[in-house]
Amino acid sequence: MPSPDEILNAKILVVDDCADNIDLMLEILRDAGYTNVTATMLPEQVCPLHRQHRYDLILLDLQMPELNGFQVMKGLKEIEQEGYLPVLALTAQPSFKIAALEAGARDFISKPFDLLEVHKRIHNMLEVRLLYKELASYSKQQQELALHDPLTGLPNRRLLEDRIATALQHAARAQRRAAVMYLDLDGFKGINDTHGHAYGDEILKQVAQRLVNSARKEDTVARIGGDEFVIVLGEVGTLADAQEPASKLIEVVAQPYQVNGLTLQLSTSLGIALYPDDAGTVDNLMHVADAALYEAKRSGKNRYCSASHESAGQAQQPVQVTAA
């Protein structure tokens, strides 16, 4: 539940074409302890102001010339895509109360103001609004956790597969290629066994950061479990366009790591698969890249291998480059 301080610090906008009504409402809010209150007598400003400030509560007069409260709420609905309109309608017309609720207002306050009613309705609505925002934020966090690795913050396998599918669509549309680079760390198990998992976790976080720093902004770097990472390169021209960054990644990962005063060293092996040369689907592309990774491991580690297929389907000899 929102705390009393959070409620009193909520962002409030008062909208009325009568200066006396605005002054009265501002005085009521100040006396109640609300600290973040602004006002406007121009209804056409409400939507731009809300788009900028995202108010927790809009106290909106319904009867205004040129642009009335119902028209303002229509504009606010276009901003609040999730459907929660933080509007508390102000009206002296009893017949407007139900109409205001049907138009999207969450509640209403009758004019002339009853002080106890004003305080209670404002407090209750802010409490609900802030709770709604907390739940929305929590839901967003849960969605992020469902799509990202909790240790490194990188996309996980679920999000990775979606990113690969998108990269393949873009490559097909542009008549280009896409590349998947599948890598894991040489010697990582030895670090875990010798120094413990806390050291291993720190290594994984540093590796993740190095991979992100070395990749292009438009590429995806993901961790799919253990010490396995995948990088997706979109719209590459030739195999060389993937080999060059692969070589760079091998060099970057091989640089020493500082963990709690210790200098630790490891390397990486990497497999490259190209779309559409090696495979035409997400699963098959991952499988080919994994097989190329295995070949890099078998061939001595600390290197990359790329696999492409001849028309007969036989794998050509993998390309092997050992980092300096």
N, C-alpha and C positions, 0 to 999 in steps of 0.2 A: 504493500500500500504506500502511496506517496506520503512523505512526511509533512508536518505543518509548514516547515520552511519552504519545501518544494512548492506547496500550494500558494504561499504568499509571494513567492518569486516567479510565479507563472506569468507568461506574457499575455496581456489583456489589451484589446482594442475596443474603445467606445466610439460608436458611430451614431450621430444624431445631427439633424439640421438645425436644432435649437441650442444656442450657446448656453442658456440657463440650464437645460437638461444635462448637457455635458458637464458643466461646472458642478451640478448637484451629484452626478454619478461619480465624478472624480473625487469629490469630497468624501462620499460614502466609502469608496474603495481605499482611499488614503487612511481614513479613520479605522478601517478594518485591518490595516497593516499591509495591504498589497503594495509592492514596491516597483513593479515593472508594467506601468500602465501608460498607454498613449491614447490619443483621441483624434478624430477627424470629423469635420462637418461636410465633407465632400464624399458622397457614396461611391463615385467613380474611382476613388483612390483605394477602396477597400481591397479589391482583388490584387492589384499590384503590391500593396503593402503586405498582404497575407502571403503572397508568393515569395516575398523577400524575407519575412520574419517568422512565418508559420506560427501564428498566435495559438495559444492554448484556449483562449476564449474570446469571442467577438460579441459584444453587447450591441445588437443591431436594431435601430429604430425601423419599424416597418413603413411608416408614413413619411416619405420624403419626396420633394418635388423632383421632376425629371427622371431620377432613378430610384425606385422604391426598394424596400428591403427584400421583397420577393425576387426582384430582378438581380439584386446583389447576390442572393443565395444561389441563383442559377449559375452565375459566374463562378462562385466559390466551389460549386460541385465539379466544375471542370478542373479545378486545382486539386481538390481532395479526391483522388482517383479511388482510394480505398473506401470511400463512401461515408466517412465520419465527418460531419460538418460541425465544427465547434461554435455553433451560433446559439446565443440566448436572445430570443426576440423580445423587443420592447414595444408594447402596444397599449393604446387606450381603448381599442375596439374589441369587445368580447368576441365578435364574429371572426376576428383575425387569428385567434389563438389556435384553433384546429387547423386553419389554413396554413399557419406558420409551421406547425409540426408536419403537415403533409408535404410542405415545400422543402423540408430537410432540417429545420431547427430542432435542437435537442430539447429545448424547454422554452418557457416564456416568462416574462415579468410584466405585470399589469401596471399601467399608469392610472392615477398617480401612485408613486412608489410607496409600498409598505416596507419599512426598513428591515423588519425581521425577515420578511419574505425575500427581499433582495439578498441579504447576507446568506440565507440558507440555500437559495437556488444557485447562487454563484459558487459557493463552497462545494455543494454537491456536484455541480457540473464539472468544476475543475478537478475534483477528486476522480471522477469517472474518466475524464479526458486524459489525465496524467497516467492513470492506471492502464488505459487503452494504449498509450504510447509505450509504457513499460512492456506490456505484453507483445506489442508489435516489434519492439527492439529485441526482446528475448527470442521471438519467433525467427527474426532475421539472423540472430546469432546462431540459433540451432541449425538453420539452413546453411550458414557458412561452415559450421562444424561438420555437417553432413557432406560437404563438398571439398573440404580442405583437410590436410594432414595436421593434426593438433600440435605436433612437435615443431615442424618447420614453417607451417602456415602456407605451404605450397598446395596447389590442387592435388586431390587424391585421384585414385583410378576412375572413380565415377565421373568426376568432372573432366579428367583427361580424355576419356573416350568421347565425350561430347565435343571437346576442343579438336580432337583429331578428325571427327566427322565433319566439323565446320571447315577445317583446313582442306580436307579432301574436296568438299563442295566448291570452295573458292578456287582451288587448283584446277578442277575440272572446268569451271566456268571460264577461267583465264587461259585454259589449255597450257597449263604449266605443271610442275611437279610439286609434291610435298614430301618432306622427309621426317622420319621418326628415328630418333637416336636413343637407344636403350643402353643404360650403363649401370654398372654396380662397382663397388669399391673393392680393390685388391687389398687384402690384409686387414680388413675391418674387424673380422672376428677375433683376430689376435689382439687388437686394442681392447675390445670388450672383455676378453678372457683375462688379459694382463692387468688392466687398469679399472675395469668395472663399467657398468652400463651408463653411469653418469658422464664418464669421459666419452663414451661412444655417442651419446646423445648430443654432446657439445660438438663433436666432430661432424655429425650429420647436419646440425644447424649451420656450421661454418661452410660445409660443402654446398648446402642449399643456397646460401648467400653468394658464394662464388659463382655458382651456375647461373643464378639470376643476373648477377652483375656482368657476366660474360655473354649472355644471350641478348638478342635484339628485343626491343620492347614488344614487338608484335608476336614473338614466339612464346610458347608455353613451356614452363619448367614444372614438372610434377614429381612427387614422390609417391611411389606405388607400393611401398612396404619395405621393411628392413633397410638395407643399404642400396636399394634399387631406385633409380631416377629415370625419367623419360623427358626428352626435349622434343618438341614438335616445331618444325620449321615450315612455314607456309610459303607457297609460291616460289620455290627454287627452280633454277633453270636446268642445272646438270648435277651429276653426282659430285663434282668438284665443289659446288656451292655448299654441300653438306660436309665434305671431307675437311675443308679448311676450318670451320668452327669446331669440328670434332677434334682435330689436332690441338686447337687452342684450349678446348675444355680439358683434354688430357694433361696439358702443361699446367693449367690453372689448379687442377685438383692435386697435382703432385707437389705443389709448394708446401713447405712445412706448416704445421698447425701448432699454435700455442694454447695449451689447456692447463690451467692451474699451475703455471710455472714449468710445465713439461713441454718439450718439443717433440711432436709426434709426426710421423710420415706415413703416407700410403699413396696408392696410385689408383687408377681406374681403368677398366676395360669397357669398350663401347661397341655396340653394333648398330649399323645404319641400314634402314630399309627405305626405298623410294616408292612413292605412288606416282603413276600407275605401273612403273616398271616391274616392281617386285610383288605387288599385291594391290587389289582394288577395294578392299574393305578394311575397316578398323581392326577387326580381330586378326585377319590374315597379316596385316602390316605389322602389328605387334608381334605376331608369331615369327615372322621373318627377321625382324630386328632382334628378337631374343635369340634366335638361332645364330645370327651373326655375332652377337655378344658371346655366345658359348664358344664360337670359333676363335674369337679374340682371346678368351681365357685359355683355350687349349693350345694356342700358338705362342704363349709366353706372357700374357697379361701386359698391362701398361701400354695398350695399343688399341686401335680401332680396326674393325673389319666391316666391309660393306659387301652385300650379296646382291647380285642381279642375275636374271635368268635369260638364257637363250630361248629361242622359239621352241626348242624341243623340251624345255622345262628343266634342263640340267643346270645346276649351279656352276657359275664360273669360279675360278680361283679367287678367294677373297683378297681384297687389298689390305695390306698390313703396314701400318706406320707406327714406329716406336717413337715416343716422345723423347726429347733430349733430356 
